[in-house]
Amino acid sequence: MKKFRNDFIVPILVLGLICLLCTWAVAVTFHITDPEIQRMNLERAQAARLEVLPEADEFIAFDIELPHGVTDGFRAANGVGYVFQTYAPGYAGIVPVIVGLDSEGKIAGIRMLSNQETRGIGDRVEDPAYLALFYGLTGPDGVDTISGATVTVDALKHALRHAIAAFELVRDI
């Protein structure tokens, strides 16, 4: 019986105690770091919105159901435009995009977010010179596709269409 306790019960109790302590340490670490992580995420989101609509002073979130493909929408408090976070399916997964539209619905800025598109091919869509081709347009049509990155460019164009559809929905609010 003593051998059973020493060879079986004691190791189980020791491992259980180690697991309990590790779980407690992870929970405490999460509790301490979560507010800072949330603050940093809000700052990054605000910086991304300002990047695509730099004339805005602050952003007011829409409290309505936005069209398919739009996850977030904001109106600039000073009336210079709108910012929408959109997405569309790409070659290797979802392609998330932040789109700034001026008060007339023209594309003012685009920022591609982290995605899984093929490096060296699909990520050519993120080139600022290419994205600038869309600026001032009221839609993505008329901008050529990048050879080899057709699916990713189509995803970007669909994401832009989603943002324009959201603009049509909220512009009179």
C-alpha positions in Angstrom: 0.0 0.0 0.0 2.8 2.4 0.8 4.5 1.6 -2.5 1.2 2.4 -4.3 0.9 5.7 -2.5 4.5 6.7 -3.2 4.5 5.6 -6.8 1.0 6.6 -7.9 -0.8 9.0 -5.5 2.0 11.4 -4.6 3.1 12.1 -8.2 -0.5 12.8 -9.2 -1.0 15.2 -6.3 2.4 16.9 -7.1 1.5 17.3 -10.8 -2.0 18.5 -9.9 -0.5 21.2 -7.6 2.0 22.3 -10.3 -0.8 22.6 -12.8 -2.9 24.6 -10.3 0.0 27.0 -9.6 0.7 27.4 -13.3 -3.0 28.2 -14.0 -3.0 30.7 -11.2 0.1 32.4 -12.5 -1.4 32.7 -16.0 -4.6 34.1 -14.7 -2.8 36.7 -12.6 -0.7 37.7 -15.5 -3.7 38.1 -17.7 -5.5 40.1 -15.1 -2.5 42.4 -14.7 -1.8 42.9 -18.5 -5.3 42.9 -20.0 -6.1 46.6 -19.3 -2.8 47.6 -20.9 -3.4 45.3 -23.9 -6.9 46.8 -24.4 -5.6 50.3 -24.2 -2.9 49.6 -26.8 -5.5 48.0 -29.1 -7.7 51.1 -28.8 -4.7 53.3 -29.6 -3.8 51.2 -32.6 -7.3 51.3 -33.9 -7.5 55.0 -33.4 -4.2 55.5 -35.3 -5.4 53.3 -38.2 -8.6 55.4 -38.4 -6.5 58.6 -38.4 -4.2 57.1 -41.1 -7.1 56.6 -43.6 -8.9 59.9 -42.6 -6.3 62.2 -41.2 -8.5 65.3 -41.2 -10.8 63.8 -38.6 -10.6 65.1 -35.0 -12.3 62.2 -33.3 -14.6 59.3 -34.3 -18.1 58.4 -33.3 -19.1 54.7 -33.7 -22.3 53.8 -35.4 -24.8 51.9 -33.3 -26.6 50.3 -36.2 -26.4 47.0 -38.1 -23.9 47.5 -40.9 -24.0 45.7 -44.2 -22.4 42.3 -44.7 -18.6 42.6 -44.9 -18.4 45.6 -42.6 -17.3 44.9 -39.0 -17.0 48.5 -37.6 -18.1 52.0 -38.8 -17.3 55.4 -37.5 -18.3 59.0 -38.4 -15.8 61.8 -38.0 -17.1 64.2 -35.4 -16.0 67.2 -37.5 -18.0 65.9 -40.5 -15.0 65.2 -42.8 -15.9 61.6 -43.5 -16.4 58.1 -42.4 -14.2 55.1 -41.6 -15.2 51.5 -42.1 -13.4 48.2 -41.2 -14.3 45.7 -43.9 -13.3 42.3 -45.1 -13.6 40.0 -48.1 -12.4 36.5 -48.8 -9.0 36.4 -50.5 -6.7 33.7 -51.8 -5.5 32.4 -48.4 -8.2 33.7 -46.1 -10.0 36.8 -45.0 -8.5 40.1 -46.2 -9.4 42.8 -43.6 -9.2 46.5 -44.7 -9.8 49.8 -43.1 -11.3 52.3 -45.5 -11.7 56.1 -45.1 -14.3 57.8 -47.2 -14.7 61.6 -47.4 -18.1 63.2 -46.8 -19.0 62.8 -50.5 -18.2 59.0 -50.4 -14.9 59.2 -52.2 -12.1 56.9 -51.0 -9.7 59.0 -48.9 -7.5 56.3 -47.5 -7.0 52.5 -47.4 -5.0 50.4 -44.9 -4.6 46.7 -45.3 -4.6 44.9 -42.1 -2.9 41.6 -41.2 -3.8 38.8 -43.5 -2.6 35.5 -44.8 -2.1 36.3 -48.4 0.9 34.9 -50.2 4.0 36.9 -49.3 5.7 38.3 -52.3 2.6 38.1 -54.5 -0.6 38.9 -52.7 1.1 41.4 -50.4 2.0 43.6 -53.4 -1.6 44.9 -53.0 -0.4 46.7 -49.8 2.0 48.9 -51.8 1.0 52.5 -50.9 1.5 53.6 -54.6 -1.1 50.9 -55.7 -3.5 51.8 -52.9 -3.3 55.5 -53.9 -4.8 54.6 -57.3 -8.1 54.2 -55.5 -8.0 57.6 -53.7 -10.6 60.1 -54.9 -12.7 57.4 -56.6 -16.3 56.6 -55.6 -15.7 52.9 -56.3 -13.0 50.4 -57.0 -13.8 49.9 -60.7 -11.3 51.3 -63.2 -8.1 50.3 -61.2 -6.2 47.5 -62.9 -5.4 44.2 -61.2 -1.9 43.3 -60.2 -0.6 40.4 -62.2 -0.3 37.3 -60.1 -2.4 38.8 -57.2 -5.8 38.9 -58.9 -7.7 37.2 -56.1 -6.2 39.5 -53.4 -7.0 42.6 -55.6 -10.6 41.3 -56.0 -10.8 40.9 -52.2 -9.6 44.5 -51.8 -12.2 45.7 -54.3 -15.0 43.8 -52.6 -13.9 45.2 -49.3 -14.1 48.7 -50.8 -17.6 48.0 -52.2 -18.7 46.9 -48.7 -17.4 50.2 -47.3 -19.2 52.2 -50.0 -22.4 50.2 -49.3 -22.1 51.1 -45.6 -21.5 54.8 -46.5 -24.8 54.8 -48.5 -26.5 53.4 -45.5 -25.2 55.9 -42.9 -24.5 59.1 -44.8 -27.9 60.6 -43.9 -27.7 59.6 -40.2 
